[in-house]
Amino acid sequence: MRERSPGASRTQNLETPRAAGVAGILFAVLLAAAIVLARIGLPEGAGGATVNVDAAQRNAVNTAVGLIPFAGIAFLWFVGAVRAHTGEAEDRFIATVFLGSGLVFVACLFVAAAAAGTVLSAHQPQDFGRHFAYELLTTYGMRMAAVFVFATSTIGRKLGSFPRGLSLAGVVVGLVLLVAGSSVPWSELAFPAWALLISVYILWAARHAASGPGAARRTP
């Protein structure tokens, strides 16, 4: 069996955080854009009377629905890269919660996007599709996102991958999503904001590790 050289192993260890960081940033941008467009295209989404959707609002919802699959793919890539980075050091219980909540969140995200797409058809199902999409995203999806944030912050704290302040920020964001996600409009933007913060830190840490003393010694 061919053994992997130490240099190849170090390169893989550096590339994995970069993949997680890039995927996380892409997910954060796409999800935030989709949420903003959905809020603009479907006003009073958490309640209120039936609304008529004009052409501009339809275009906003269409764009939001089109962005969701790419946001989901980027999120799954982010989850996979983070798991690969933690490797065998991860706690199995926390890792199961981390993976399970991430998968359920993506499922809720996709179904919510499909429900939001129903408002683009006949006038009759608009109100149902609007309420169902917001209910699924804010009540169920964001609570799964909260569990994901808690699990990620716990893994980062246990492995020493995140500074204490970043882990505490994750706890705050998780509480916001868990408690206020279904009752405070726009609070769901806390999740992509947290993902962006985590991803930027991961990229910064990877860059710092690549330019550290160990990297300097490996330079011929």
Secondary structure, 3 states (H helix, E strand, C coil): CCCCCHHHHHHHHHHHHHHHHHHHHHHHHHHHHHHHHHHHHCCCCCCCCCCCCCHHHHHHHHHHHHHHHHHHHHHHHHHHHHHHHHHHHCCHHHHHHHHHHHHHHHHHHHHHHHHHHHHHCCCCCHHHHHHHHHHHHHHHHHHHHHHHHHHHHHHHHHHCCCCHHHHHHHHHHHHHHHHHCCCCCCHHHHHHHHHHHHHHHHHHHHHHHHCCHHHHHHCC
